[in-house]
């Protein structure tokens, strides 16, 4: 295990600890760090500088996370439920088909959706023109830009969720369903009272996984709307990137990264609290 632990310590653990230290300093690559007075100044600046853009980024990130995580879990659950009654070969085919987006680069997916949403010759406006509707500025209108990105995420099939839900449903003992049939339970009642409770651990894992990914969304937004559209599509990671690698304000960027970590950890604790299950089968 030593090589893996060394790699983790050098490329993950040490940068995280160093970022926490920098969040209390005025840091310069050449001169190093100088401790601040007061020590929490970077955290205050993170929320107050740039006219409160970081607060807007937090709100946008929370909105994106709530909608995309809810929809991804629901879509993955529905697709896995539809795949489960099929034969083994068809199950394998659909699992592979739905998993294809997971092996595609987020940059490529973002570029495709940027083309779809193009205001002049994009596919979305082409579909609207077929019914006589006016073209929509999907990515340049600050009122709908973030919603357009959310829709693109929802319409990208949650590949991991489909595969894991399908595998979890396949491992549920058939004796439970047979007993339910003897009691006169229909397909919907069996799904609600047997399938959902027994895949609760998989649901928890996917909720946490998708929540972390949504909180850390960056590539798609950076590709689709690099200008930010009047801060309407600003997210937490985008703010960290701008402060750290555009303005070279490493102290504020590190403070924002620590805030992001605390937000994810807090949400994960609540998710484990309400979705954990002691069921074994």
N, C-alpha and C positions, 0 to 999 in steps of 0.2 A: 504493500500500500504506500510505501515511501515515495515513489515517483509521483503518484497522483496527489499526495498530500503536499509535496513540495511545489508542484505546479499550481495547486489551489492556493497555497500560501503566498506565492510570489505574485500571481496574476489576479487574485481575487481578494484574499484576506488583507494583505499588506496595503493595496490601494484603498480599500474601504477604511481601514484604520487611519491611513495617512490623510484621506479626505476629511475625516472627522477632526483631525488635528488642524488641518488648513482652515477649516470653517471658523476657527477662533483666531485666525491670524490675517495679517496683510501679507500676501505671499507673492514673491517674484521669483521667476526661474533662476535668474542670475544671483540675486542676493539672498534667496531663501525666505523664510517666514519670520515675521515680527509679531509677537503677541499683542492683541488689541486691548485697549482700555476704553470703555468696558469690554469684557471678553465676548459678550454676545452681540457686538455691534453688527457683525455680518448678517445675523439673523434678522435684526431690525431693518437693515438696508435691503435685505431680500424682499421684504414685504412693502417697503416704503419707496424705494427708488423706482424710476421709470414710470411714475404716476400709477403705481399699484398694478403693473402688468402681471406680476406673479400671482396676485389674488385672482385676476381674470383667468390666468392659466390653470389655477387650481379648480376653479368653477368649470372651465371647459373640460378638464380632465375627468372630473367627477361625473359630469353629464355623459361624456363619451363612455366611461367605464360602466355606469349603471345600465345604459341602453344596450351596449354591445354585449356585455356579459350575460344579461338576461336573455337577449335574443339568441346568442350563440348556444347557450345551454338548452333553450327551448327547441331550436332548430335541430341540434345534434340529437336530442332525445327523441324527437318525432321521426327523424330519418332512421335512427337506429331501431326504433320500434317497428317501422315499416320494413326494414331489411330482415329483422329477426325471423319472421315466419317463412321466409324463402328457403329454398334448398341450399345446400352447402356451396355449390359452385356459384350460384347467383349471389350469395352472401359475400363470397370472396371477390367476385367481380365488382360489386357495388362498394365494398370497403376500399378496394384499390382505386376505383374511380373517384370516390370522394376524398381520398387521401392525397390525390395529386396536388391540390393547392398547397399542401404543407411542404412539398419539396420545391416549390417555386419561390424565388427570391421576392422579398417584400418590396424591393425596389422595382422589379419587373411588374408586379401587381399594381403598384402605385402609378407607374407609367401608363399601364393599360387603362386604368380608371381616369387618369388625366386626359387621355384621348377620348374616352367615352363621354366625359363631361365638358369637352371643348365647346365653347359657346357658339362657334361659327360652323364647324363641320363635325361635331361630335355625334356619336351614335344615339345618345339620349335625346338630343334635340331633333335628330332625324326622326325618331319614333314619335315625338310630339308633333312634328310637321305632318305626319301621316293623318292625324286627326284634326289638323287645322289650328293647333295651339301655337302660341308665340314661343320663340326660343327663350331659354332660361339661362341666366349667368350663374351656373352651378357653383363655380369655384371663385368667382370674382365679386359676388354679392355677399357682403358680410352677414346678412340676415340668414342666409341658408348655406353658407360654405361649410360650416362644421356639420350641419345636418347631412349634407351631401357626402361628406367623408364617412359619417356614421352609417349611412345607407350602403356605401361601398363595402364597408367592413361586414355588415350583416349579410350582404348578398354573396360574399366570399365564404363558401361552405366551411364550417368549423370542422376541419378534417380530423383533428385529434379527438374531438368529442364524439364524432360518429363512430370511430374505430373503438375507442375505449368503452363507450356505452354499449355497443354491439357485443363486445367481448364479455362485458359484465352481465348482460342479459343472457348470453349463452351459457354462463356458468351457474345460473340459478337452477337448483334441482327441479326436475319436472314433477316430482311428487307433490309439490305445493300446488301446482296448477291442476293436477289430477284430482287432488282433494277438493279444490275449489269448484271444479266441474261437478263433482258429486253433490255438492251443496247448492248447485244451480247458479253459480256465478258466471256471468258473461265475460266477454273479452275485455270490456272496459273496466269492470270491477276487478278482474284479475290483474290487469295492468296497474290499476291505482293502489290496490291493497297488497299486492305481492311484489310486482316488478319494481316499482318506485322505492318502497322501503328497503329492499334487498340490494339495490345499487346505490344506496345513499353514500357509501364511502367513495365510490367513483364520482358521484356528483360533487362531493366536497373537494376532491382533488382537482376536478375540472374547473370548479368555481374559483378556487384559489389560483390555479394556473392562468385562467383567462383574466382574472382581476389584475394580477401582476403584469401580464402582457399589455392590458389596456392602460394601466397607470404609466407604463413605460413607452407608450406609443410615440413614435418619432419619425421613422423612415417614411411611412406612407404620407404623413402630413408634410414632411420636408420636400418630398417629390411632387406632391399634388399642388401645394400652395406654398412655395418657398418664400413668398413675400409676406405671408401672414394674414393678409386681407384685413387690415386695420385691427390686428390683435384678436380677431374673432375666432381664429383657429390656433391661438397660442396654447401650448400644453406645458406641463411642468418640465419634461425632458427637453423640449425646445428652448425653454428659458435657460436651463442649465447649459445647453450647448452654446447659446448666444453669449451668456456671461463668461463661460470658461474658454471658448475657442474663437470667439469673435472679438469680445472686449477684453479678454485676458484678465478678467476679474475673478481669480481663482477662489478667493475667500468667499464671496457671495455665491458663486456657483456651487461650492462645496456645502455651504449652509443650505442651499435649496435641495441639494442631493440628500442631505440628512433629513430634511423635512419630508421628502418623498419616501425615504426609508421608513420613517416613523408612521406615515400615513398608511403605507402598505402593511406594515406590521400590525397596526391597530385594526385595520379591516380584516386581516387574516385571523386575528384572535377572535373577533366576533363571528367570522365564518366557521371556524372550528367549534366555537361554542354552540352554535345553533344547528350545525349540519353533521356533527360527529355522530357516529353510530357504533354501538357495541354488538351489532348483529354479526354472527359468524355462521357460515354454512359450507 
